[in-house]
Each structure stands twice: as structure tokens, then as C-alpha cells.
């Protein structure tokens, strides 16, 4: 049975919005991860400076998480 048949229109809209947010987050993660692999610290700072303010803060959050992950992996 298809669950979307049991959803109301409002629930379906909410689920679609969540899926769009998830896709945006994944795309941002991939962009940030690529920049982290390709650029040095100055290159990343320049890239962040060119982004709109909201996107810049979101990317900083992602980059900080990636750096923490790498540091934790090196500690193990």
C-alpha cells in the first residue's frame, strides 16, 4: 500500500518541504566537503566571503562539523 494515499494534502506538502530541505542540506554538505578537500584555509575564507550571509553561516556550520569529524578521526 502506498502511504502517500493515506496522507492529507497538508501532510504531503510538509513532507515535500522536508525533502527539499534535505536535498538542500545534502547539496551544501557536498559543496563544503569539496571545498575543504580542494582549498586551503585562505581559499575557504575567500569562498565563504563571496557567499550570501545566510548561506555563509550555514556553510560555516557544515565546515566546522567536518573539521571536528576529521580531528576526532585523527585522535582515534
C-alpha positions, 0 to 999 in steps of 0.5 A: 500500500502506498502511504502517500494515499493515506496522507492529507494534502497538508501532510504531503506538502510538509513532507515535500518541504522536508525533502527539499530541505534535505536535498538542500542540506545534502547539496551544501554538505557536498559543496563544503566537503569539496571545498575543504578537500580542494582549498586551503584555509585562505581559499575557504575564507575567500569562498565563504566571503563571496557567499550570501550571509545566510548561506555563509553561516550555514556553510560555516556550520557544515565546515566546522562539523567536518573539521571536528569529524576529521580531528576526532578521526585523527585522535582515534 
